[in-house]
Amino acid sequence: MWRHIASNAVTFLILGLFLLGGIILWGRGQYDAPGPLSQAICLQVERGSNMRAVGDDLATQEAVSSSAIFRLGAEYEEKTRALKAGSFLIQPEASMKEIVDTVTRGGASTCGTEVVYRIGVNRISTQVRELDPTTNRFVERAEFSPGEDEVPEVYTQTKAKADTRFRIAMAEGVTSWQVTEALKSIDLLAGEIEAVPAEGTLAPDSYEVSEGDDRAAILARMAAAQEQRLAEAWDARDPDLPIETPQELLILASIVEKETGVPEEREQVASVFVNRLNQGMRLQTDPTVIYGITNGQGILGRGLRRSELRKETPFNTYVIDALPPTPIANPGRASLMAAAQPASEDYVFFVADGTGGHAFAETLEEHNANVARWRKIEAERGAEAAGNASTGGN
């Protein structure tokens, strides 16, 4: 009898173990399998939250099939205590495992709201944007110019949220003075800036920042990035360039940056200046003259005067026979590479073509024809503007 009972007990134990193993395997399959989410969501994880609350939220939003399996899977992987606060983009059909990885990985939030401090050539602005998870595109909620516009309430509220991302977007072609003035105006940051960095030494890019970050440390990050980019461009330069030092390459790249806003033209513009240097011609480029007037402190806001084009200054390339003594802006990576590897063209002239780009020429005769076409376009536009003004048109 006891032998029969013992045998049944062993049988039940084995069946129980098989059943438990089957449940574990089934649960593991559910944990790793694609989830039921049909469209992306932005998951908000509050400070002090836990995996149980996150799992319940995900189940409510139909992103997981079981909040219990989600929590147990996180515990099995020993990630329960690694939960991070923030806003996380959960993609359609994301598995529970992928979601756990997302909310425990750390780093900046991947969705929700961000504040972008834009440092542009013509203006400084602050933009509040929110990611629409269904389109994966940002929607602007507010934009203003610090010191000029009233600070919107949505900025104040967004800035105070724990999961808000902050980013500085530095445009190509801004000057070091513009960057330092912009950093001074950003109320998120701390610390003093003792001196304006040397012109051209800051890398235009997007920089993630946090509240209380030191302004000088941010400038150091920008400088380190530009130093690396310049070194890469110098190492990749054409061997027959009429450029002797990385500093001269930086100067040339800054001129290219200021002369064209059309990415496809950078190599052609660079070839014009390289050809002029090779032929002993003066560079004759307006942006250098403008920099000599403004010292990089803002924009000129008007056309150049004939007297300014004739005045001898270190930056007037209509008068001097070589490159100016320093860069005239902070060039981006593309302009650095264009200066290092210009197009193989014989162009020595270029002028605006009316489309936002330029018409290039190898001879003065071709250039004069291009100039005549540009003058005609200017005249036609002027007449059209005058006509609209007289009739009250837009």
C-alpha positions as CSV (number, residue, x, y, z in Angstrom):
1,M,0.0,0.0,0.0
2,W,2.7,2.5,1.0
3,R,4.6,1.5,-2.0
4,H,1.6,2.3,-4.2
5,I,1.1,5.7,-2.5
6,A,4.8,6.5,-2.9
7,S,4.6,5.5,-6.6
8,N,1.6,7.8,-7.2
9,A,3.3,10.6,-5.4
10,V,6.3,10.4,-7.6
11,T,4.1,10.3,-10.6
12,F,2.2,13.4,-9.5
13,L,5.5,15.1,-8.7
14,I,6.9,14.3,-12.2
15,L,3.6,15.5,-13.8
16,G,3.7,18.7,-11.7
17,L,7.3,19.4,-12.7
18,F,6.4,18.8,-16.4
19,L,3.4,21.1,-16.0
20,L,5.5,23.8,-14.2
21,G,8.2,23.5,-16.9
22,G,5.5,23.8,-19.6
23,I,4.1,27.0,-17.9
24,I,7.6,28.5,-17.7
25,L,8.3,27.7,-21.3
26,W,4.9,29.2,-22.3
27,G,5.5,32.3,-20.2
28,R,9.0,32.7,-21.7
29,G,7.5,32.4,-25.2
30,Q,5.0,35.1,-24.3
31,Y,7.7,37.3,-22.9
32,D,9.9,37.0,-26.1
33,A,7.1,37.0,-28.7
34,P,5.9,40.1,-30.6
35,G,3.5,42.1,-28.6
36,P,-0.1,43.1,-29.4
37,L,0.6,46.9,-29.8
38,S,-0.7,48.1,-33.2
39,Q,0.8,51.6,-33.2
40,A,3.6,53.2,-31.3
41,I,3.0,54.8,-27.9
42,C,5.0,57.1,-25.6
43,L,5.2,55.3,-22.3
44,Q,5.6,57.6,-19.3
45,V,7.5,56.2,-16.3
46,E,7.2,58.4,-13.3
47,R,9.9,58.7,-10.6
48,G,9.4,56.2,-7.8
49,S,7.3,53.9,-10.1
50,N,7.9,50.1,-10.2
51,M,7.6,47.2,-12.7
52,R,4.1,46.3,-11.5
53,A,2.7,49.8,-12.2
54,V,4.5,49.9,-15.5
55,G,3.1,46.5,-16.5
56,D,-0.4,47.5,-15.5
57,D,-0.1,50.7,-17.6
58,L,1.2,48.7,-20.6
59,A,-1.7,46.2,-20.2
60,T,-4.2,49.1,-20.1
61,Q,-2.7,50.5,-23.3
62,E,-2.8,46.9,-24.8
63,A,1.0,46.9,-25.3
64,V,1.5,43.6,-23.4
65,S,-0.8,40.6,-23.1
66,S,-0.1,40.1,-19.4
67,S,1.3,42.5,-16.8
68,A,2.2,39.6,-14.6
69,I,4.4,37.9,-17.2
70,F,5.9,41.3,-17.9
71,R,6.8,41.8,-14.2
72,L,8.0,38.2,-13.7
73,G,10.1,38.4,-16.8
74,A,11.8,41.5,-15.6
75,E,12.4,39.9,-12.2
76,Y,13.9,36.8,-13.9
77,E,16.3,39.0,-15.8
78,E,17.1,40.9,-12.6
79,K,16.1,44.2,-14.2
80,T,13.4,45.2,-11.8
81,R,15.6,47.6,-9.8
82,A,17.1,49.1,-13.0
83,L,13.8,50.8,-14.0
84,K,14.4,54.4,-15.2
85,A,12.1,57.3,-15.0
86,G,11.4,59.0,-18.3
87,S,9.4,58.9,-21.6
88,F,10.0,55.9,-23.8
89,L,8.9,55.3,-27.4
90,I,7.4,51.8,-27.6
91,Q,7.3,50.5,-31.2
92,P,4.4,48.4,-32.6
93,E,4.7,44.7,-31.8
94,A,7.5,45.3,-29.3
95,S,8.0,42.2,-27.1
96,M,7.9,42.4,-23.3
97,K,11.6,41.7,-23.3
98,E,12.2,44.6,-25.7
99,I,10.1,46.9,-23.6
100,V,11.9,45.9,-20.4
101,D,15.2,46.6,-22.2
102,T,13.9,50.0,-23.2
103,V,12.8,51.2,-19.8
104,T,15.9,49.9,-18.0
105,R,18.6,50.9,-20.5
106,G,19.2,54.4,-19.1
107,G,20.2,57.6,-21.0
108,A,17.9,60.3,-22.2
109,S,14.2,59.8,-22.8
110,T,13.3,58.6,-26.4
111,C,10.0,60.4,-26.8
112,G,7.8,62.9,-25.0
113,T,8.8,66.6,-25.0
114,E,12.1,68.2,-25.7
115,V,13.3,71.8,-25.5
116,V,15.7,72.8,-28.4
117,Y,17.9,75.9,-28.0
118,R,18.7,76.8,-31.6
119,I,21.8,78.9,-32.3
120,G,21.3,80.3,-35.8
121,V,23.2,82.7,-38.0
122,N,20.4,85.2,-37.9
123,R,18.6,84.5,-34.6
124,I,18.6,82.6,-31.4
125,S,15.4,80.8,-30.6
126,T,14.0,78.3,-28.1
127,Q,11.6,75.6,-29.3
128,V,9.3,73.3,-27.4
129,R,8.5,70.1,-29.3
130,E,6.6,66.9,-28.6
131,L,7.1,63.6,-30.4
132,D,3.9,62.2,-31.9
133,P,4.6,58.4,-31.5
134,T,2.1,57.5,-34.3
135,T,4.1,59.5,-36.9
136,N,7.5,59.5,-35.1
137,R,7.7,63.2,-35.9
138,F,8.0,66.2,-33.6
139,V,5.1,68.7,-33.3
140,E,6.0,72.2,-32.3
141,R,4.2,73.5,-29.2
142,A,6.0,76.9,-28.7
143,E,8.9,78.9,-30.1
144,F,10.3,82.2,-28.9
145,S,13.4,84.3,-28.9
146,P,15.0,84.8,-25.5
147,G,15.2,88.4,-24.4
148,E,12.9,89.5,-27.2
149,D,9.6,87.5,-26.8
150,E,7.6,86.8,-23.7
151,V,8.4,83.4,-22.3
152,P,5.4,81.1,-22.9
153,E,3.9,79.1,-20.0
154,V,4.4,75.9,-21.9
155,Y,8.1,76.4,-21.8
156,T,8.1,77.0,-18.1
157,Q,6.0,73.9,-17.5
158,T,8.0,71.7,-19.8
159,K,11.3,72.8,-18.4
160,A,10.2,71.7,-14.9
161,K,9.2,68.2,-16.0
162,A,11.7,65.5,-14.9
163,D,11.5,63.6,-18.3
164,T,12.0,66.6,-20.6
165,R,15.0,66.4,-22.9
166,F,17.2,69.4,-23.6
167,R,19.3,70.0,-26.7
168,I,21.4,72.8,-28.1
169,A,21.3,72.9,-31.9
170,M,24.3,74.9,-33.3
171,A,23.9,75.8,-37.0
172,E,26.8,75.7,-39.5
173,G,28.3,79.1,-40.1
174,V,27.6,80.8,-36.8
175,T,30.5,82.6,-35.1
176,S,32.1,81.8,-31.8
177,W,30.7,85.1,-30.3
178,Q,27.2,84.1,-31.3
179,V,27.6,80.7,-29.6
180,T,28.8,82.2,-26.4
181,E,26.1,84.8,-26.3
182,A,23.5,82.1,-26.9
183,L,24.8,79.9,-24.1
184,K,24.7,82.9,-21.8
185,S,21.0,83.4,-22.6
186,I,20.0,79.8,-21.8
187,D,18.6,79.8,-18.3
188,L,19.0,76.0,-18.0
189,L,22.8,76.3,-17.9
190,A,25.2,77.4,-15.2
191,G,28.7,78.8,-14.9
192,E,30.6,81.7,-16.5
193,I,32.3,81.9,-19.9
194,E,35.7,83.7,-19.4
195,A,36.5,84.3,-23.1
196,V,35.1,83.7,-26.5
197,P,36.7,80.6,-28.1
198,A,38.9,81.1,-31.2
199,E,36.9,81.5,-34.3
200,G,36.2,78.3,-36.2
201,T,37.1,76.0,-33.3
202,L,33.5,75.0,-32.3
203,A,31.7,72.1,-34.1
204,P,28.2,72.8,-35.4
205,D,26.0,70.0,-34.2
206,S,23.3,68.9,-31.8
207,Y,24.3,68.6,-28.1
208,E,22.3,66.9,-25.4
209,V,22.4,69.0,-22.2
210,S,20.9,68.8,-18.7
211,E,19.8,71.4,-16.2
212,G,22.8,72.9,-14.4
213,D,25.4,71.9,-17.0
214,D,28.4,74.2,-17.1
215,R,28.6,76.6,-20.1
216,A,32.4,76.3,-20.3
217,A,32.2,72.5,-20.3
218,I,29.7,72.6,-23.2
219,L,32.1,74.9,-25.2
220,A,34.9,72.3,-24.4
221,R,32.7,69.6,-25.9
222,M,32.2,71.6,-29.0
223,A,35.9,72.4,-29.3
224,A,36.9,68.7,-28.9
225,A,34.5,67.7,-31.6
226,Q,35.8,70.3,-34.0
227,E,39.4,69.4,-33.3
228,Q,38.6,65.8,-34.3
229,R,36.8,66.8,-37.4
230,L,39.6,69.1,-38.5
231,A,42.1,66.3,-37.9
232,E,40.1,63.9,-40.1
233,A,39.7,66.4,-42.9
234,W,43.4,67.3,-42.8
235,D,44.4,63.6,-43.0
236,A,42.0,63.1,-45.9
237,R,43.1,66.3,-47.8
238,D,44.2,66.2,-51.5
239,P,48.0,66.2,-51.6
240,D,48.3,69.1,-54.0
241,L,46.2,71.7,-52.1
242,P,47.8,75.1,-51.7
243,I,47.2,74.8,-48.0
244,E,50.1,74.4,-45.6
245,T,48.5,73.9,-42.2
246,P,45.2,72.6,-40.6
247,Q,44.5,76.2,-39.5
248,E,44.6,77.3,-43.2
249,L,42.2,74.5,-44.0
250,L,39.9,75.7,-41.3
251,I,40.0,79.2,-42.6
252,L,39.2,78.0,-46.2
253,A,36.4,75.8,-44.9
254,S,34.8,78.8,-43.0
255,I,34.8,80.8,-46.3
256,V,33.1,77.9,-48.1
257,E,30.6,77.7,-45.3
258,K,29.6,81.3,-45.6
259,E,29.6,81.5,-49.4
260,T,26.9,78.9,-50.1
261,G,23.9,77.5,-48.4
262,V,23.5,74.7,-51.0
263,P,25.1,71.5,-49.8
264,E,25.8,70.2,-53.4
265,E,27.8,73.3,-54.2
266,R,30.4,73.2,-51.4
267,E,33.0,71.3,-53.4
268,Q,32.6,73.6,-56.4
269,V,32.9,76.7,-54.3
270,A,36.0,75.3,-52.6
271,S,37.4,74.6,-56.1
272,V,37.0,78.2,-57.0
273,F,39.0,79.4,-54.1
274,V,41.7,76.7,-54.5
275,N,42.1,77.6,-58.1
276,R,42.4,81.3,-57.3
277,L,45.1,80.5,-54.7
278,N,46.9,78.4,-57.2
279,Q,46.8,81.1,-59.8
280,G,47.9,83.9,-57.4
281,M,44.4,85.6,-57.6
282,R,42.8,87.4,-54.7
283,L,39.9,85.5,-53.2
284,Q,37.5,88.5,-53.4
285,T,34.8,87.1,-51.2
286,D,32.3,89.3,-49.4
287,P,31.8,87.3,-46.2
288,T,35.5,88.0,-45.3
289,V,34.9,91.7,-45.6
290,I,31.8,91.5,-43.6
291,Y,33.6,89.6,-40.8
292,G,36.3,92.4,-40.8
293,I,33.5,94.9,-40.1
294,T,31.4,93.0,-37.5
295,N,34.2,91.0,-35.9
296,G,31.8,88.1,-36.0
297,Q,29.5,89.9,-33.5
298,G,26.1,89.6,-35.2
299,I,25.1,90.2,-38.7
300,L,25.8,93.3,-40.8
301,G,22.2,93.8,-41.9
302,R,22.9,95.8,-45.0
303,G,24.9,95.6,-48.2
304,L,28.6,96.3,-48.4
305,R,29.7,99.9,-49.3
306,R,32.3,100.5,-52.1
307,S,34.5,102.2,-49.5
308,E,34.4,99.0,-47.4
309,L,35.4,96.9,-50.4
310,R,38.4,99.2,-51.0
311,K,39.5,99.6,-47.4
312,E,42.6,97.6,-46.5
313,T,41.9,95.4,-43.5
314,P,43.3,91.9,-42.6
315,F,40.0,90.4,-43.7
316,N,39.4,92.3,-47.0
317,T,40.2,89.6,-49.6
318,Y,39.6,92.2,-52.3
319,V,42.8,93.9,-51.1
320,I,44.9,91.2,-49.5
321,D,46.6,88.5,-51.6
322,A,46.0,85.4,-49.4
323,L,43.7,83.9,-46.9
324,P,42.5,86.1,-44.0
325,P,44.3,85.6,-40.7
326,T,41.5,83.6,-39.0
327,P,38.4,81.7,-39.9
328,I,35.3,83.8,-40.3
329,A,32.8,81.3,-38.8
330,N,32.5,77.8,-37.5
331,P,32.4,75.5,-40.5
332,G,30.5,72.2,-40.4
333,R,31.9,68.8,-41.3
334,A,30.8,69.0,-44.9
335,S,32.6,72.3,-45.5
336,L,35.7,71.0,-43.9
337,M,35.7,68.0,-46.3
338,A,34.9,70.2,-49.2
339,A,37.9,72.4,-48.5
340,A,40.1,69.3,-48.1
341,Q,38.7,67.6,-51.2
342,P,37.4,70.3,-53.6
343,A,35.9,69.4,-56.9
344,S,38.2,68.9,-59.9
345,E,37.0,71.9,-61.8
346,D,38.7,74.9,-63.5
347,Y,36.2,77.4,-62.1
348,V,37.6,80.7,-60.9
349,F,34.3,82.7,-60.8
350,F,30.8,82.3,-59.5
351,V,27.8,84.5,-59.0
352,A,24.2,84.0,-57.8
353,D,21.9,82.3,-60.3
354,G,18.5,83.4,-58.9
355,T,17.6,79.9,-57.5
356,G,19.6,80.2,-54.3
357,G,22.6,78.6,-55.9
358,H,25.4,79.9,-58.1
359,A,26.5,79.9,-61.7
360,F,30.2,79.0,-62.1
361,A,32.6,80.0,-64.9
362,E,36.1,79.3,-66.0
363,T,36.6,82.6,-67.9
364,L,35.9,86.2,-67.3
365,E,33.8,86.3,-70.4
366,E,31.5,83.5,-69.1
367,H,31.4,85.1,-65.7
368,N,30.3,88.5,-67.2
369,A,27.5,86.7,-69.0
370,N,26.4,85.1,-65.8
371,V,26.5,88.4,-64.0
372,A,24.4,90.0,-66.7
373,R,21.8,87.3,-66.3
374,W,21.8,87.8,-62.5
375,R,21.4,91.6,-62.9
376,K,18.4,91.0,-65.2
377,I,16.8,88.7,-62.6
378,E,17.4,91.3,-59.9
379,A,15.8,94.0,-62.0
380,E,12.8,91.8,-62.8
381,R,12.3,91.0,-59.1
382,G,12.6,94.7,-58.2
383,A,10.0,95.7,-60.8
384,E,7.7,92.9,-59.6
385,A,8.1,94.0,-55.9
386,A,7.4,97.7,-56.9
387,G,4.3,96.6,-58.8
388,N,3.0,94.6,-55.8
389,A,3.6,97.6,-53.5
390,S,1.8,100.0,-55.7
391,T,-1.3,97.7,-56.0
392,G,-1.2,96.5,-52.5
393,G,-0.3,93.0,-53.5
394,N,1.7,90.5,-51.3
